[in-house]
Amino acid sequence: MEHIESKIAFLERANMELSDVVYRQQQELEELRMRLSLLATQLESLRGEDPTYTAEQERPPHY
């Protein structure tokens, strides 16, 4: 009986640890999705803009 109780206690602890890992991964996944969405929005806004170059950024005619 003690052996079974020991195994159950081990399995319960392992289950809780795995649950914590899954929760942290879900939080990280949500954060990464949010950051990806923000980056996609920024990229789209940059695509719509015409690039404006300063005199220092312009290439000379011989390039």
C-alpha positions in Angstrom: 0.0 0.0 0.0 2.8 2.4 0.9 4.4 1.8 -2.5 1.2 2.8 -4.3 0.8 5.9 -2.1 4.4 6.9 -2.9 3.8 6.5 -6.6 0.5 8.5 -6.5 2.4 11.3 -4.6 5.1 11.3 -7.2 2.6 11.4 -10.1 0.7 14.2 -8.5 3.9 16.2 -8.0 5.0 15.5 -11.6 1.5 16.5 -12.9 1.7 19.8 -11.0 5.1 20.5 -12.4 4.1 19.8 -15.9 1.0 21.9 -15.5 3.2 24.8 -14.4 5.4 24.4 -17.4 2.5 24.4 -19.8 1.1 27.5 -18.1 4.4 29.3 -18.5 4.7 28.2 -22.1 1.2 29.5 -22.8 2.1 32.9 -21.3 5.2 33.1 -23.4 3.3 32.0 -26.5 0.7 34.7 -26.0 3.5 37.3 -25.5 5.3 36.2 -28.6 2.0 36.3 -30.6 1.4 39.9 -29.4 5.0 40.9 -30.4 4.7 39.3 -33.8 1.4 41.1 -34.4 3.0 44.4 -33.4 6.0 43.8 -35.7 3.7 42.8 -38.6 1.7 46.0 -38.1 4.9 48.1 -38.1 6.2 46.3 -41.2 2.9 47.0 -43.0 3.1 50.7 -42.0 6.6 50.9 -43.4 5.7 49.3 -46.7 3.1 52.0 -47.3 5.5 54.9 -46.8 7.7 56.2 -49.6 11.3 56.3 -48.4 12.6 59.8 -47.9 16.4 60.1 -48.0 18.5 62.9 -46.6 21.4 64.3 -48.7 23.8 62.2 -46.6 21.8 59.0 -47.4 21.6 59.6 -51.1 24.1 57.7 -53.3 26.2 59.9 -55.6 25.4 59.5 -59.3 28.5 57.4 -60.0 27.3 54.5 -57.9 
